[in-house]
Amino acid sequence: MIRSFQAGDMEQVLKIWLNASLKAHDFIPAEFWQSQLSNMREMYLPASEVWVYQKNTEVLGFYALLDHQLAAIFVAPEAQRQGVGKALLNQAKSQRAFLSLCVYQANQASLDFYHSQGFKVVAEQIDQQTNQPEVEMRWP
């Protein structure tokens, strides 16, 4: 089930974000992601519209929208490749007429996923926080 984020989801969502970030972004030092936990808790998640994918009592993934920007979409590593990300992305698409997102060029799995879901690359840039090349993608 996909539902709106509740305050009690915070620890599960942060754990998913950190574990999935470490797995998907192994080209960025782990210390960077760990240093961002408080920003996720105090700034980014509260400023966004957040939805979670819950199975039984466990949150397996989430996405965050900031206007038309898909600011985050993460699935717990143990739940990846089971349709959770696709379900979350379809829910996000149903919420907006168009979406944009940024993804690191070195994150090939995510690039492939977004391409398969109809996103197109519209720009290339360098992420200011990590100095990593990234692309901006849009749907439709």
C-alpha positions in Angstrom: 0.0 0.0 0.0 1.2 3.5 -0.8 0.2 6.1 1.7 1.1 9.6 2.9 4.2 9.9 5.2 3.5 10.0 8.9 5.8 11.3 11.6 6.2 7.7 12.9 7.7 6.7 9.6 10.8 8.9 10.0 13.3 6.4 11.3 12.3 3.7 8.7 12.5 6.3 5.9 15.9 7.6 7.0 17.2 4.0 7.2 16.0 3.3 3.7 17.5 6.5 2.4 20.9 5.9 3.9 21.2 2.2 3.0 19.9 2.7 -0.5 22.1 5.8 -1.0 25.2 3.9 0.1 24.4 1.0 -2.3 23.5 3.1 -5.3 26.2 5.8 -4.9 29.3 3.8 -3.9 31.3 6.3 -6.0 30.7 8.9 -3.2 32.3 8.4 0.2 29.9 6.9 2.8 30.8 9.8 5.2 29.0 12.2 2.8 25.7 10.3 3.1 26.0 9.9 6.8 26.6 13.6 7.2 23.3 14.3 5.4 21.1 12.4 7.8 20.2 15.4 9.9 19.5 17.5 6.8 17.1 14.8 5.6 15.4 14.7 8.9 15.1 18.4 9.6 15.0 20.1 6.2 14.4 18.0 3.1 11.7 15.6 4.3 9.6 18.2 6.1 9.8 20.5 3.1 8.5 17.8 0.7 5.3 15.9 0.0 6.4 12.4 1.0 4.7 9.1 0.3 5.7 5.6 1.6 5.3 2.1 0.3 4.2 -0.1 3.2 3.8 -3.9 3.3 2.3 -5.2 6.5 3.8 -2.8 9.1 7.2 -2.3 7.3 8.0 0.7 5.1 9.9 -0.6 2.1 10.3 2.6 0.1 9.4 6.2 -0.3 9.3 9.2 -2.6 9.4 12.9 -2.0 8.0 15.6 -4.3 8.9 19.3 -4.1 6.5 21.0 -6.6 7.2 19.1 -9.8 10.7 17.8 -8.7 11.0 14.2 -7.8 13.4 15.1 -5.0 13.9 11.5 -3.8 12.8 8.0 -4.5 14.4 5.2 -2.6 13.7 1.5 -2.0 15.2 -0.6 0.8 18.0 -2.6 -0.8 16.4 -5.9 0.2 13.1 -4.9 -1.5 14.6 -3.7 -4.8 13.7 -5.4 -8.1 10.3 -6.4 -6.7 8.1 -3.6 -8.2 8.3 -1.2 -5.3 10.1 1.5 -7.1 7.8 1.3 -10.2 4.7 1.4 -8.0 6.1 4.5 -6.2 7.0 6.2 -9.4 3.6 5.5 -10.9 2.0 7.0 -7.8 4.2 10.1 -8.2 3.3 10.4 -11.9 -0.4 10.3 -10.9 0.2 13.3 -8.6 1.7 15.6 -11.2 1.3 16.5 -14.9 5.1 16.4 -15.3 8.1 15.5 -13.2 11.8 16.3 -13.3 14.6 14.7 -11.3 18.4 14.7 -11.1 20.4 11.5 -11.1 24.2 10.9 -11.0 25.6 9.7 -14.3 27.6 7.0 -12.5 24.3 5.5 -11.2 23.6 3.4 -14.2 20.9 1.3 -12.6 18.8 4.3 -11.8 19.4 5.9 -15.2 18.2 2.6 -16.8 15.2 2.5 -14.5 14.1 6.1 -15.3 14.6 5.6 -19.0 12.4 2.5 -18.9 9.7 4.6 -17.2 9.6 7.3 -19.9 12.0 9.9 -18.5 14.3 11.7 -21.0 17.6 13.5 -20.3 17.2 17.2 -20.8 20.4 18.6 -19.2 23.8 17.7 -17.8 25.5 19.4 -14.9 27.8 18.9 -11.9 26.2 18.4 -8.5 27.5 21.2 -6.3 27.7 19.1 -3.1 29.6 16.1 -4.5 31.2 17.4 -7.7 29.8 14.4 -9.5 28.3 14.7 -13.0 24.6 14.3 -13.1 21.7 14.6 -15.5 18.4 16.2 -15.3 15.6 14.0 -16.6 11.9 14.9 -17.3 8.7 13.0 -17.7 6.7 13.0 -20.0 
